[in-house]
Amino acid sequence: MIEEYIDALPVTSKTEIYAARQLIRDKGVEAFSLIVTRQLYKKLWEIKISQERIMYVIQDKNSVYMLHICKKQKGKAEKQELEKAKKRAKAAGLL
């Protein structure tokens, strides 16, 4: 689902997201000091890339779970996206 969303993005956004993901694979949790992130709720964080937001949880230094991706929005829709990510994290036992 996340892959399909990314593949449908414009080339510039897609390239930035794949570069960030590769950086995380290469450097592990150290990569998060090099990209723009923000804590959303407990262990749930987001990566900010252009207008896209990738919500994730770090379980340990070798395990990062990307749970949801969406376009930056204001208001109610943004809260709905956060709830989707929280629900997925709880279902996976990550929160």
Backbone bond lengths (Angstrom), bond angles and torsions (degrees), N, CA, C in turn:
res aa  C-N    CA-C-N  psi(-1)  N-CA   C-N-CA  omega(-1)  CA-C   N-CA-C  phi
1 M - - - 1.442 - - 1.530 110.24 -
2 I 1.314 118.59 -45.15 1.462 121.40 178.46 1.527 109.65 -66.88
3 E 1.333 116.91 -42.17 1.468 120.80 179.12 1.526 111.11 -59.68
4 E 1.319 117.06 -44.24 1.468 121.14 -179.78 1.523 110.76 -62.26
5 Y 1.317 116.76 -41.28 1.461 121.53 178.77 1.529 109.84 -61.88
6 I 1.327 116.16 -47.91 1.469 120.84 -178.90 1.525 110.71 -62.25
7 D 1.327 116.89 -44.49 1.463 120.56 -178.04 1.527 112.80 -62.97
8 A 1.326 117.68 -23.92 1.464 121.57 179.81 1.534 112.71 -85.01
9 L 1.321 117.55 -6.76 1.468 121.76 -178.31 1.527 111.35 -77.11
10 P 1.343 116.58 161.23 1.468 119.55 172.54 1.533 110.14 -59.44
11 V 1.313 116.19 154.08 1.461 121.88 -174.87 1.527 112.56 -54.02
12 T 1.318 118.06 -42.47 1.468 121.00 -178.18 1.522 111.84 -60.27
13 S 1.327 117.15 -48.87 1.469 121.41 179.80 1.520 110.89 -64.65
14 K 1.324 115.21 -44.03 1.466 120.58 -179.62 1.531 110.46 -59.13
15 T 1.323 116.49 -44.69 1.463 121.53 -179.64 1.525 111.15 -62.24
16 E 1.325 117.42 -43.72 1.466 121.34 179.45 1.527 111.45 -63.11
17 I 1.318 116.73 -42.38 1.468 120.95 -179.07 1.525 110.63 -66.28
18 Y 1.335 116.77 -46.08 1.464 119.15 179.49 1.530 111.48 -65.09
19 A 1.330 117.59 -33.91 1.469 120.59 177.07 1.527 110.62 -66.06
20 A 1.326 117.16 -42.08 1.471 120.94 177.91 1.526 110.44 -64.08
21 R 1.318 116.27 -42.21 1.464 119.86 179.61 1.531 111.14 -63.46
22 Q 1.330 116.48 -40.56 1.462 119.80 178.53 1.527 111.09 -66.36
23 L 1.325 116.64 -38.07 1.464 121.16 176.80 1.529 110.48 -60.21
24 I 1.330 116.54 -41.88 1.469 121.13 177.99 1.525 110.16 -64.16
25 R 1.333 117.00 -42.06 1.467 120.12 178.40 1.526 111.29 -63.14
26 D 1.326 116.11 -40.23 1.465 120.56 -176.85 1.526 113.30 -75.23
27 K 1.320 117.57 -41.49 1.470 121.64 -172.58 1.522 114.22 -107.69
28 G 1.332 117.60 -7.13 1.460 120.09 -178.30 1.519 110.97 65.62
29 V 1.319 116.94 -145.58 1.467 120.69 -175.74 1.529 112.92 -63.92
30 E 1.321 118.15 -20.58 1.469 120.65 176.79 1.527 111.30 -60.93
31 A 1.319 117.43 -27.08 1.466 121.82 -178.50 1.522 112.01 -62.97
32 F 1.318 117.54 -27.25 1.463 120.31 -176.01 1.527 112.80 -68.66
33 S 1.323 117.18 -15.68 1.467 119.16 174.48 1.530 111.03 -80.89
34 L 1.329 116.97 -10.76 1.464 121.95 -177.68 1.529 113.50 -103.16
35 I 1.326 116.98 -9.02 1.466 120.54 -179.98 1.529 109.48 -122.29
36 V 1.315 116.00 161.47 1.465 120.82 -176.96 1.528 109.03 -81.81
37 T 1.339 115.43 119.66 1.462 121.21 179.90 1.527 109.83 -132.66
38 R 1.324 114.25 166.09 1.466 119.76 177.62 1.522 108.08 -153.83
39 Q 1.328 116.63 138.29 1.456 120.73 176.78 1.520 108.75 -77.15
40 L 1.349 115.58 133.05 1.457 121.34 -179.36 1.521 112.78 -103.50
41 Y 1.348 115.27 -44.46 1.461 120.62 -174.40 1.525 107.88 -165.86
42 K 1.307 117.08 119.35 1.471 122.26 -179.93 1.529 110.43 45.93
43 K 1.341 117.59 -114.27 1.463 121.65 -178.43 1.529 113.04 -90.03
44 L 1.316 117.12 3.51 1.467 121.79 -178.65 1.534 109.84 -89.95
45 W 1.321 115.81 124.26 1.465 123.15 -177.69 1.523 109.59 -125.15
46 E 1.331 115.81 168.42 1.456 119.34 173.59 1.523 110.25 -131.63
47 I 1.322 114.32 146.63 1.455 122.64 171.49 1.520 105.63 -99.89
48 K 1.331 115.84 131.81 1.465 121.01 179.06 1.524 108.49 -104.42
49 I 1.325 115.34 116.25 1.460 121.25 177.00 1.521 107.50 -133.15
50 S 1.316 115.68 113.26 1.459 121.25 -178.15 1.527 108.20 54.82
51 Q 1.316 118.22 -125.42 1.466 121.71 178.23 1.527 112.10 -95.25
52 E 1.320 117.76 3.95 1.465 121.82 -176.70 1.521 110.70 -98.48
53 R 1.322 115.06 149.05 1.459 122.57 177.37 1.528 108.35 -127.49
54 I 1.331 116.05 125.96 1.462 121.43 177.35 1.521 107.05 -111.36
55 M 1.317 116.43 119.94 1.461 121.47 -178.50 1.527 108.96 -96.38
56 Y 1.330 115.24 133.78 1.459 120.19 -173.07 1.524 111.35 -147.97
57 V 1.336 114.13 165.49 1.462 123.05 174.23 1.526 107.12 -130.27
58 I 1.325 116.48 137.37 1.465 121.41 173.16 1.524 106.71 -99.06
59 Q 1.334 116.04 117.17 1.463 119.34 179.21 1.529 110.46 -84.24
60 D 1.316 116.73 -44.93 1.461 122.35 175.04 1.527 107.27 -154.19
61 K 1.325 117.98 -175.49 1.467 119.32 -172.94 1.527 113.61 -64.84
62 N 1.325 117.73 -14.85 1.462 121.18 179.74 1.524 113.89 -113.06
63 S 1.324 118.61 1.07 1.465 121.11 -175.06 1.523 111.95 -129.88
64 V 1.328 114.91 110.52 1.459 122.38 176.34 1.523 106.78 -119.65
65 Y 1.321 116.39 126.92 1.462 121.52 -179.56 1.518 109.76 -110.12
66 M 1.337 116.08 112.83 1.458 121.12 175.69 1.524 106.79 -86.74
67 L 1.323 115.22 117.74 1.457 121.23 -169.78 1.522 114.51 -101.52
68 H 1.326 116.58 -32.09 1.463 119.17 -173.20 1.517 109.48 -160.39
69 I 1.323 115.82 149.52 1.463 121.33 175.16 1.519 108.25 -135.56
70 C 1.315 115.84 142.29 1.466 120.13 -179.85 1.522 109.73 -157.02
71 K 1.306 115.33 166.80 1.457 122.08 175.74 1.519 108.63 -82.91
72 K 1.325 116.92 140.78 1.470 122.33 177.57 1.515 109.54 -58.23
73 Q 1.329 114.96 129.05 1.462 121.68 179.62 1.512 108.73 -138.96
74 K 1.290 115.41 172.84 1.469 121.26 175.98 1.524 108.97 -114.92
75 G 1.317 115.30 149.04 1.459 120.60 169.78 1.509 116.58 78.74
76 K 1.323 115.24 -141.50 1.458 123.25 -170.03 1.531 113.04 -58.76
77 A 1.315 117.27 -42.88 1.464 119.99 -178.74 1.526 110.77 -60.39
78 E 1.327 117.43 -39.81 1.459 121.27 179.21 1.537 110.71 -62.70
79 K 1.316 116.95 -39.97 1.466 120.97 177.61 1.520 110.70 -64.38
80 Q 1.333 116.87 -37.96 1.466 120.51 178.45 1.526 110.79 -64.03
81 E 1.323 116.60 -39.72 1.467 120.66 178.70 1.531 110.49 -65.09
82 L 1.308 116.98 -41.18 1.464 121.63 177.43 1.526 110.37 -62.04
83 E 1.314 117.02 -42.56 1.469 120.73 179.23 1.525 111.52 -63.12
84 K 1.329 117.50 -37.20 1.469 120.94 177.01 1.528 110.10 -61.25
85 A 1.325 116.12 -45.86 1.466 120.47 -179.46 1.527 110.96 -64.64
86 K 1.330 117.11 -43.00 1.468 120.61 178.94 1.523 110.49 -62.08
87 K 1.311 116.80 -42.24 1.469 121.36 -179.83 1.532 110.38 -62.16
88 R 1.323 116.99 -43.96 1.465 120.68 179.02 1.523 111.37 -65.11
89 A 1.332 116.86 -40.50 1.464 120.77 179.29 1.525 110.89 -64.79
90 K 1.318 116.75 -42.87 1.470 120.38 179.26 1.520 110.88 -66.17
91 A 1.339 117.22 -40.62 1.462 120.84 179.75 1.532 111.24 -63.59
92 A 1.320 116.84 -31.81 1.465 121.45 179.32 1.531 112.33 -87.45
93 G 1.340 117.00 -0.42 1.458 121.07 -179.88 1.522 113.76 73.77
94 L 1.329 116.62 26.31 1.463 121.07 -177.34 1.519 113.33 -97.38
95 L 1.327 118.29 -13.60 1.476 122.22 177.76 1.507 109.66 -118.58
